[in-house]
Amino acid sequence: MVSVTRPHRWRRLFIVLASFVALLALAIGGGVSLVYVNAAVSTVGSTQFSNELAIPPLAPSRLRPDGTREFELEMRSGRTEFRPGQATETWGFNGAYLGPTLRARRGEQVAVTVRNQLPEASTVHWHGMHLPAAMDGGPHQMVRAGATWTPRWTVDQPAATLWYHPHPHGATEEHVRRGLAGMFLLDDEVSESLPLPRNYGVDDLPVIVQDVKFRGAELDSSHAIFRDVGFLGDQTMVNGTLTPYRTVGDELVRLRLLNASTARTYTFGFADQRQFSFIATDGGLLEHPIALDRLQLSPGERAEIVVRVRAGERTVLRSNKLDAGLGFWTQRFAGGDDTFDVLELRAADTLRSAPELPAALALPSTPDGSDAVQERRLKINLAGINGKPMAMDRIDLTVTRGTTETWIVHNNDGMPHNFHIHDVQFRVLTRNDGPPPAELTGPKDTVFLPPDATVKLVLRFDGPADPKVPYMYHCHLLWHEDQGMMGQFVVVEPGGAAGTPPRDHGH
């Protein structure tokens, strides 16, 4: 019998261990490769547009004796059949999913009676609206289950496509994903005087775009592996309609695009690469129409475009790959390689003629920065803003009513973010020291920032002042917001100081 010496035993053990480590590395590498390959999704060319696009109804309103226009919104839970025979648990305003479109005119005083019939507290934030901080609907204005809240304010801003959605600290992504969202349209003398498509639901269409994923009949809210941006779905819907089409009877069609997804950034265009006219952004009309064939919108951003159709044709609104300079890994797992066929427009055989779009739309409504009195620098990453995660009892910035400031916002993270500021519309002066692209012209309240990107914003704080009740600024990739990527500021009178936010935030 031949004995095995100790060195031989160690050598054999080393070979076995090395082989195991090599096999494990191959398995892990193969698994990661498989996850990478399967991470990209696409519905391009495979979408059968079989469902008529739902149009959210215009919310009824009544005039109080004092002239206030009053709306009613009720947050409810319910069930929605996105697919025939499969009922899905959802939340909505005045219905099972999404909410009606509110509409008001500049100069009107509005009041909204909000009733919460959900099993938990939530809020209603008026995204893009200029209004007192106590009416803003942020995390300091929680509406408890079974309670009612009635914010009231005077509309004092240009015509725009705004929206409303929940804003509970730590749970915003879940509440929006369940279906709590709707549009709020503002009109003014300028918008009403222009020859633009304006027949709501006919040649002026709300287009609320969301990405979803189903697990059986239910909405799947899970975050897939390596998805650091938050939830990303594998298909899109518009106004709560899967595979939607809309028959249109006018030569010019206005699409009010709203990215109501919680994490996904879309690059909208048409399948045949036709040009369209970009006429308005978050806060209202541009100075003049801009001809584009691509338009990028990150979560929370809005844009109005006008597209010309020909009698009898069909054209598809598509979301293309994201071209934002993301790295190889980030591009794939932030959804940048995903593509979707979003909405099919079907032109009638005979179309109503439409006048050409006007060469001039609206005068600038945001400051140019020449009178800025202060410059602030904000570094944003998943750990917080300027190194601080959100704290409800901490005022991060104090601004003086009636003054203009410049904010330089830098994404020093390895993943994409965006940046939303409550109450104000800002102008993007520069992006990465150069002029902003077309989609960042005009009044904005939300701006996309890829890794290592910097934007210089100019904004004016017109009040009203409230030293104790803050507004928010935050990443509108909602899982990032929920993780604490948010800060808060108060507006004070000249010489004033910030107070302490109220401890009881509920109604």
C-alpha positions as CSV (number, residue, x, y, z in Angstrom):
1,M,0.0,0.0,0.0
2,V,1.3,3.4,-1.0
3,S,0.7,6.2,1.6
4,V,-0.1,9.7,0.6
5,T,2.3,12.2,2.0
6,R,1.1,15.4,3.6
7,P,2.4,17.7,0.8
8,H,0.5,15.6,-1.7
9,R,-2.7,15.8,0.4
10,W,-2.4,19.6,0.5
11,R,-1.7,19.8,-3.2
12,R,-4.8,17.7,-3.9
13,L,-6.9,19.8,-1.5
14,F,-5.7,23.0,-3.2
15,I,-6.6,21.6,-6.7
16,V,-10.0,20.7,-5.4
17,L,-10.6,24.1,-3.8
18,A,-9.2,25.9,-6.9
19,S,-11.5,23.9,-9.1
20,F,-14.5,24.7,-6.9
21,V,-13.6,28.5,-6.9
22,A,-13.2,28.4,-10.7
23,L,-16.6,26.7,-11.1
24,L,-18.2,29.1,-8.7
25,A,-16.8,32.1,-10.5
26,L,-18.0,30.7,-13.8
27,A,-21.4,30.1,-12.4
28,I,-21.6,33.6,-10.9
29,G,-20.3,35.1,-14.1
30,G,-22.7,33.1,-16.2
31,G,-25.5,34.1,-13.9
32,V,-24.6,37.8,-14.0
33,S,-24.3,37.6,-17.8
34,L,-27.7,36.0,-18.0
35,V,-29.2,38.7,-15.8
36,Y,-27.6,41.4,-17.9
37,V,-28.9,39.8,-21.2
38,N,-32.4,39.4,-19.8
39,A,-32.5,42.9,-18.2
40,A,-33.5,44.7,-21.4
41,V,-37.1,44.7,-22.4
42,S,-38.9,45.8,-25.6
43,T,-42.4,45.9,-26.9
44,V,-41.4,47.5,-30.2
45,G,-43.0,45.7,-33.1
46,S,-44.9,43.2,-31.0
47,T,-47.6,45.5,-29.5
48,Q,-51.1,44.8,-30.8
49,F,-52.9,48.0,-30.2
50,S,-56.3,46.6,-29.2
51,N,-57.7,48.9,-26.5
52,E,-59.3,52.3,-27.1
53,L,-57.4,54.9,-25.1
54,A,-59.3,56.0,-22.0
55,I,-59.6,59.7,-21.5
56,P,-59.7,60.8,-17.9
57,P,-62.9,62.8,-17.4
58,L,-62.8,66.5,-16.6
59,A,-63.6,66.9,-12.9
60,P,-66.9,68.6,-12.2
61,S,-66.7,71.8,-10.1
62,R,-69.0,74.2,-8.5
63,L,-68.7,77.9,-7.8
64,R,-69.1,79.0,-4.2
65,P,-71.0,82.3,-3.5
66,D,-67.6,84.0,-3.1
67,G,-66.5,82.8,-6.6
68,T,-64.2,80.0,-5.5
69,R,-64.2,77.1,-7.8
70,E,-64.5,73.9,-5.7
71,F,-63.4,70.4,-6.7
72,E,-63.9,67.1,-4.9
73,L,-61.4,64.3,-4.8
74,E,-61.8,61.1,-2.9
75,M,-58.9,58.6,-2.5
76,R,-60.3,55.1,-2.9
77,S,-59.2,51.5,-3.2
78,G,-60.8,49.4,-5.8
79,R,-60.3,46.8,-8.6
80,T,-59.4,47.5,-12.2
81,E,-59.6,45.2,-15.2
82,F,-56.5,46.2,-17.2
83,R,-56.8,42.8,-18.9
84,P,-60.2,41.1,-19.7
85,G,-61.3,38.9,-16.8
86,Q,-58.4,39.8,-14.5
87,A,-59.3,42.2,-11.8
88,T,-56.3,44.0,-10.2
89,E,-56.3,45.7,-6.8
90,T,-55.6,49.4,-7.3
91,W,-56.0,52.9,-5.8
92,G,-57.5,56.0,-7.5
93,F,-59.2,59.3,-7.1
94,N,-63.0,59.3,-7.6
95,G,-62.6,55.8,-9.1
96,A,-60.5,52.7,-9.0
97,Y,-57.4,53.9,-10.9
98,L,-55.9,57.4,-11.6
99,G,-58.1,60.4,-11.3
100,P,-60.1,63.0,-13.2
101,T,-58.5,66.0,-14.9
102,L,-58.9,69.2,-12.9
103,R,-59.0,72.4,-14.9
104,A,-58.9,76.0,-13.7
105,R,-58.0,79.5,-15.1
106,R,-55.3,81.9,-14.0
107,G,-56.8,84.3,-11.5
108,E,-59.4,81.9,-10.1
109,Q,-59.5,80.9,-6.5
110,V,-59.8,77.1,-6.2
111,A,-60.5,74.8,-3.3
112,V,-60.3,71.0,-3.4
113,T,-62.1,68.9,-0.8
114,V,-59.9,65.8,-0.4
115,R,-61.4,62.8,1.4
116,N,-59.2,59.9,2.2
117,Q,-61.0,56.6,2.0
118,L,-57.8,54.5,1.9
119,P,-56.8,52.2,4.7
120,E,-53.8,54.4,5.5
121,A,-52.7,58.1,5.5
122,S,-51.6,59.8,2.3
123,T,-51.3,63.2,0.8
124,V,-52.2,65.1,-2.5
125,H,-49.4,67.2,-3.8
126,W,-50.1,69.7,-6.6
127,H,-46.9,69.1,-8.7
128,G,-45.8,72.3,-10.4
129,M,-48.3,74.6,-8.7
130,H,-47.4,77.9,-7.2
131,L,-49.3,78.0,-3.9
132,P,-48.8,78.5,-0.1
133,A,-46.7,75.9,1.6
134,A,-49.5,74.8,3.9
135,M,-51.6,73.9,0.7
136,D,-48.7,72.2,-1.1
137,G,-49.7,68.6,-0.2
138,G,-46.2,67.5,0.7
139,P,-45.3,65.2,3.6
140,H,-46.3,67.9,6.1
141,Q,-49.9,67.8,5.0
142,M,-50.8,64.2,5.6
143,V,-54.5,63.2,5.4
144,R,-55.3,60.5,7.8
145,A,-57.5,57.5,6.8
146,G,-61.1,58.7,7.0
147,A,-60.2,62.4,7.2
148,T,-60.8,65.4,5.0
149,W,-58.5,68.2,3.9
150,T,-59.5,71.3,2.0
151,P,-56.6,73.3,0.6
152,R,-57.5,76.6,-1.0
153,W,-55.4,79.0,-3.1
154,T,-55.5,81.5,-6.0
155,V,-54.1,80.3,-9.3
156,D,-51.3,82.8,-10.1
157,Q,-49.1,81.3,-12.9
158,P,-49.2,80.8,-16.7
159,A,-51.2,78.1,-18.5
160,A,-49.5,74.7,-18.0
161,T,-50.0,71.0,-17.8
162,L,-49.5,70.1,-14.1
163,W,-50.4,67.0,-12.2
164,Y,-51.3,65.8,-8.7
165,H,-50.1,62.7,-6.8
166,P,-49.3,61.5,-3.2
167,H,-46.2,62.6,-1.3
168,P,-46.1,60.7,2.0
169,H,-42.5,60.5,3.3
170,G,-41.1,57.0,2.8
171,A,-44.2,55.7,0.8
172,T,-44.5,57.9,-2.3
173,E,-43.4,55.3,-4.8
174,E,-45.9,52.7,-3.6
175,H,-48.8,55.2,-3.5
176,V,-48.2,56.5,-7.0
177,R,-47.5,53.0,-8.4
178,R,-50.9,51.8,-7.1
179,G,-52.6,54.5,-9.3
180,L,-52.9,57.7,-7.4
181,A,-52.3,60.4,-10.0
182,G,-54.1,62.8,-12.3
183,M,-53.6,65.9,-14.4
184,F,-54.3,69.5,-13.4
185,L,-54.6,71.9,-16.4
186,L,-54.3,75.6,-16.2
187,D,-55.5,78.1,-18.8
188,D,-54.9,81.8,-19.3
189,E,-55.5,84.6,-21.7
190,V,-52.4,83.9,-23.7
191,S,-53.1,80.2,-24.2
192,E,-56.8,80.9,-25.1
193,S,-55.8,83.4,-27.7
194,L,-53.5,81.1,-29.6
195,P,-54.7,78.8,-32.5
196,L,-53.6,75.6,-30.7
197,P,-55.6,72.3,-30.6
198,R,-57.7,72.8,-27.4
199,N,-60.7,70.4,-27.6
200,Y,-60.0,68.2,-24.6
201,G,-60.1,64.5,-25.5
202,V,-60.5,65.2,-29.2
203,D,-57.5,67.0,-30.6
204,D,-56.0,67.8,-27.2
205,L,-55.1,64.5,-25.5
206,P,-53.8,63.8,-22.0
207,V,-51.1,61.1,-22.2
208,I,-50.3,59.8,-18.7
209,V,-47.5,57.2,-19.3
210,Q,-46.6,54.6,-16.7
211,D,-44.7,51.4,-16.8
212,V,-46.2,48.3,-15.1
213,K,-45.5,44.7,-14.4
214,F,-48.0,42.0,-13.5
215,R,-47.7,39.0,-11.2
216,G,-50.8,37.1,-12.1
217,A,-53.6,39.5,-11.8
218,E,-51.8,41.8,-9.4
219,L,-49.4,44.7,-9.9
220,D,-45.8,43.6,-9.2
221,S,-44.0,46.2,-7.2
222,S,-40.7,44.4,-6.7
223,H,-37.4,45.9,-7.7
224,A,-35.4,43.5,-9.9
225,I,-31.8,42.8,-9.1
226,F,-29.3,45.6,-9.7
227,R,-32.2,48.1,-10.3
228,D,-30.9,50.9,-8.2
229,V,-33.1,53.5,-9.8
230,G,-36.3,51.8,-8.4
231,F,-39.2,50.0,-9.9
232,L,-39.0,49.3,-13.7
233,G,-41.9,47.6,-15.5
234,D,-41.9,45.4,-18.6
235,Q,-44.7,47.2,-20.4
236,T,-46.3,50.6,-20.6
237,M,-49.8,51.9,-20.4
238,V,-51.4,55.3,-21.1
239,N,-54.2,56.7,-18.9
240,G,-54.5,53.3,-17.4
241,T,-54.9,51.6,-20.8
242,L,-52.7,48.8,-22.0
243,T,-51.8,48.6,-25.7
244,P,-53.9,51.8,-26.4
245,Y,-55.0,53.3,-29.7
246,R,-56.8,56.5,-30.3
247,T,-58.8,57.5,-33.4
248,V,-58.3,61.2,-34.2
249,G,-60.2,63.4,-36.6
250,D,-57.9,66.5,-36.9
251,E,-54.8,67.2,-38.9
252,L,-53.0,68.5,-35.8
253,V,-53.1,66.6,-32.5
254,R,-51.8,68.0,-29.2
255,L,-50.4,65.4,-26.8
256,R,-49.9,66.5,-23.2
257,L,-47.2,64.0,-22.2
258,L,-46.8,63.2,-18.5
259,N,-44.1,60.8,-17.3
260,A,-46.0,59.4,-14.3
261,S,-43.7,56.4,-13.9
262,T,-41.8,56.2,-10.6
263,A,-38.3,55.6,-12.0
264,R,-38.2,55.2,-15.8
265,T,-37.0,57.9,-18.2
266,Y,-38.6,57.9,-21.6
267,T,-37.2,59.1,-25.0
268,F,-40.4,59.8,-26.9
269,G,-40.5,59.9,-30.7
270,F,-42.6,58.4,-33.5
271,A,-41.9,55.0,-35.1
272,D,-41.5,56.7,-38.6
273,Q,-39.2,59.3,-37.1
274,R,-41.6,62.1,-38.1
275,Q,-41.0,65.5,-36.6
276,F,-43.3,67.1,-34.1
277,S,-43.6,70.6,-32.6
278,F,-42.5,70.9,-29.0
279,I,-44.7,73.8,-27.6
280,A,-44.7,73.6,-23.8
281,T,-42.8,72.1,-20.9
282,D,-43.4,71.6,-17.2
283,G,-44.4,75.2,-16.4
284,G,-46.1,76.3,-19.6
285,L,-45.7,77.5,-23.2
286,L,-42.3,78.0,-24.8
287,E,-41.5,81.3,-26.6
288,H,-41.9,79.5,-30.0
289,P,-42.5,76.0,-31.2
290,I,-39.4,73.8,-31.6
291,A,-39.2,71.1,-34.3
292,L,-38.0,67.8,-32.8
293,D,-38.0,64.1,-33.5
294,R,-37.0,63.0,-29.9
295,L,-38.0,64.3,-26.5
296,Q,-36.7,62.9,-23.2
297,L,-38.8,63.0,-20.1
298,S,-37.8,61.7,-16.7
299,P,-40.3,60.9,-13.9
300,G,-42.5,63.9,-13.1
301,E,-41.7,65.9,-16.2
302,R,-44.3,67.1,-18.7
303,A,-44.2,68.3,-22.3
304,E,-46.8,69.3,-24.8
305,I,-46.2,68.4,-28.4
306,V,-48.3,68.9,-31.6
307,V,-48.0,66.2,-34.3
308,R,-49.5,66.4,-37.8
309,V,-51.3,63.3,-39.1
310,R,-52.5,62.4,-42.6
311,A,-55.9,61.0,-43.5
312,G,-56.2,57.2,-43.0
313,E,-52.7,56.6,-41.6
314,R,-51.5,55.1,-38.4
315,T,-48.5,56.2,-36.4
316,V,-47.0,55.0,-33.2
317,L,-45.7,57.0,-30.3
318,R,-42.6,55.2,-29.2
319,S,-40.0,55.3,-26.4
320,N,-36.5,54.8,-27.7
321,K,-33.2,53.9,-26.0
322,L,-32.0,56.5,-23.6
323,D,-29.0,58.5,-24.9
324,A,-27.7,60.2,-21.8
325,G,-24.1,59.1,-21.5
326,L,-24.7,56.4,-19.0
327,G,-22.1,53.7,-18.5
328,F,-22.3,50.2,-19.9
329,W,-23.8,48.7,-16.7
330,T,-25.9,51.6,-15.7
331,Q,-27.4,52.0,-19.1
332,R,-28.8,48.5,-19.0
333,F,-30.0,48.3,-15.4
334,A,-31.4,51.9,-15.3
335,G,-33.7,50.9,-18.2
336,G,-31.8,52.9,-20.8
337,D,-31.8,50.0,-23.3
338,D,-35.5,49.4,-23.0
339,T,-37.8,50.4,-25.8
340,F,-41.6,50.5,-26.0
341,D,-44.4,51.1,-28.4
342,V,-46.6,53.4,-26.3
343,L,-49.7,54.6,-28.2
344,E,-51.0,54.3,-31.7
345,L,-52.8,57.2,-33.4
346,R,-55.3,56.2,-36.1
347,A,-56.2,59.1,-38.4
348,A,-59.8,59.1,-39.7
349,D,-60.3,58.9,-43.5
350,T,-61.4,62.5,-43.5
351,L,-59.7,65.1,-41.2
352,R,-60.7,68.5,-40.0
353,S,-58.2,71.1,-41.2
354,A,-56.2,73.0,-38.7
355,P,-54.3,76.3,-38.9
356,E,-50.5,76.3,-38.8
357,L,-49.0,76.8,-35.4
358,P,-48.2,80.3,-34.5
359,A,-44.5,81.4,-34.8
360,A,-44.7,83.0,-31.3
361,L,-46.3,81.4,-28.2
362,A,-45.6,83.1,-24.9
363,L,-43.1,85.5,-23.3
364,P,-40.6,84.1,-20.8
365,S,-42.1,83.7,-17.3
366,T,-38.9,82.7,-15.5
367,P,-36.0,85.0,-14.5
368,D,-32.8,85.2,-16.5
369,G,-30.5,85.3,-13.4
370,S,-29.3,88.9,-13.8
371,D,-30.8,89.9,-10.5
372,A,-29.8,86.8,-8.5
373,V,-28.8,87.6,-4.9
374,Q,-27.5,84.2,-3.8
375,E,-25.9,81.1,-5.3
376,R,-26.3,77.7,-3.7
377,R,-24.6,74.4,-4.5
378,L,-26.3,71.1,-4.0
379,K,-24.7,67.7,-4.4
380,I,-27.2,64.9,-4.9
381,N,-26.7,61.2,-4.4
382,L,-28.5,58.3,-2.9
383,A,-27.1,59.1,0.6
384,G,-29.0,62.4,0.6
385,I,-28.5,66.0,-0.6
386,N,-25.2,67.7,0.5
387,G,-24.6,64.6,2.6
388,K,-27.8,64.8,4.6
389,P,-30.8,62.4,4.3
390,M,-34.2,64.0,4.7
391,A,-35.3,65.0,8.2
392,M,-38.9,66.2,8.7
393,D,-37.9,68.5,11.6
394,R,-34.9,70.1,9.9
395,I,-35.1,73.2,7.7
396,D,-32.3,72.9,5.2
397,L,-32.6,76.3,3.3
398,T,-34.1,79.6,4.1
399,V,-35.0,81.9,1.2
400,T,-36.3,85.5,1.2
401,R,-39.6,86.3,-0.5
402,G,-39.2,88.4,-3.6
403,T,-35.6,87.4,-4.3
404,T,-34.0,85.4,-7.2
405,E,-31.3,82.8,-6.6
406,T,-29.2,80.4,-8.7
407,W,-28.9,76.8,-7.7
408,I,-26.0,74.7,-9.0
409,V,-27.1,71.0,-8.7
410,H,-24.5,68.3,-9.3
411,N,-25.1,64.6,-9.5
412,N,-22.0,63.1,-7.9
413,D,-23.5,59.6,-7.8
414,G,-22.9,56.7,-10.2
415,M,-26.6,56.4,-11.1
416,P,-29.1,58.8,-12.8
417,H,-31.3,61.1,-10.7
418,N,-33.5,64.0,-11.4
419,F,-34.3,67.1,-9.3
420,H,-37.7,68.6,-8.5
421,I,-38.4,71.8,-6.6
422,H,-41.8,72.6,-5.2
423,D,-43.7,75.9,-5.6
424,V,-41.5,77.5,-8.2
425,Q,-40.7,77.1,-11.9
426,F,-37.1,77.6,-12.8
427,R,-35.0,78.3,-15.9
428,V,-32.1,76.0,-16.8
429,L,-29.3,78.4,-17.5
430,T,-26.6,75.7,-18.3
431,R,-26.1,72.0,-18.3
432,N,-22.5,70.9,-17.9
433,D,-21.4,74.5,-18.6
434,G,-23.1,74.5,-22.0
435,P,-26.5,75.6,-23.2
436,P,-29.4,73.4,-22.2
437,P,-30.9,71.1,-24.8
438,A,-34.4,71.8,-26.3
439,E,-36.3,69.8,-23.8
440,L,-34.8,71.9,-20.9
441,T,-35.9,75.2,-22.4
442,G,-38.9,77.0,-21.0
443,P,-40.2,77.0,-17.4
444,K,-39.3,73.8,-15.6
445,D,-39.8,72.3,-12.2
446,T,-38.1,69.0,-12.7
447,V,-34.8,68.3,-14.5
448,F,-32.9,65.0,-15.3
449,L,-29.3,64.6,-14.2
450,P,-27.2,61.6,-15.5
451,P,-24.2,60.6,-13.4
452,D,-21.7,63.5,-13.0
453,A,-24.0,66.0,-14.7
454,T,-24.4,69.6,-13.4
455,V,-27.2,72.1,-14.1
456,K,-27.4,75.7,-13.2
457,L,-30.9,76.8,-12.3
458,V,-32.3,80.3,-11.7
459,L,-35.5,80.6,-9.7
460,R,-37.5,83.4,-8.0
461,F,-39.4,83.0,-4.7
462,D,-42.5,85.1,-4.9
463,G,-44.0,83.7,-1.7
464,P,-46.2,83.8,0.3
465,A,-43.8,83.6,3.2
466,D,-44.3,81.0,5.9
467,P,-41.3,80.4,8.2
468,K,-42.6,77.2,9.8
469,V,-44.1,75.2,6.9
470,P,-41.6,74.1,4.3
471,Y,-41.6,73.2,0.6
472,M,-39.6,70.2,-0.7
473,Y,-36.8,69.7,-3.2
474,H,-35.9,66.1,-4.1
475,C,-35.1,63.4,-6.6
476,H,-38.3,62.5,-8.4
477,L,-37.2,58.9,-8.9
478,L,-39.6,58.1,-6.2
479,W,-37.7,55.2,-4.5
480,H,-34.8,57.6,-4.1
481,E,-37.1,60.2,-2.6
482,D,-38.4,57.5,-0.2
483,Q,-34.8,56.6,0.8
484,G,-34.3,60.2,2.0
485,M,-33.0,62.0,-1.1
486,M,-34.9,65.1,-0.2
487,G,-34.5,68.4,1.6
488,Q,-36.8,71.3,2.6
489,F,-36.8,75.1,2.5
490,V,-39.0,77.9,3.9
491,V,-39.8,81.3,2.4
492,V,-39.5,84.2,4.9
493,E,-40.0,87.9,4.7
494,P,-36.9,90.1,4.4
495,G,-34.9,89.8,7.6
496,G,-36.9,86.9,8.8
497,A,-35.7,83.5,10.1
498,A,-36.9,79.9,9.7
499,G,-39.1,78.5,12.4
500,T,-39.7,74.9,13.5
501,P,-41.9,72.7,11.4
502,P,-45.0,71.5,13.1
503,R,-44.8,68.1,14.8
504,D,-48.3,67.0,13.9
505,H,-48.3,66.8,10.1
506,G,-51.8,65.3,9.7
507,H,-55.3,66.4,9.0
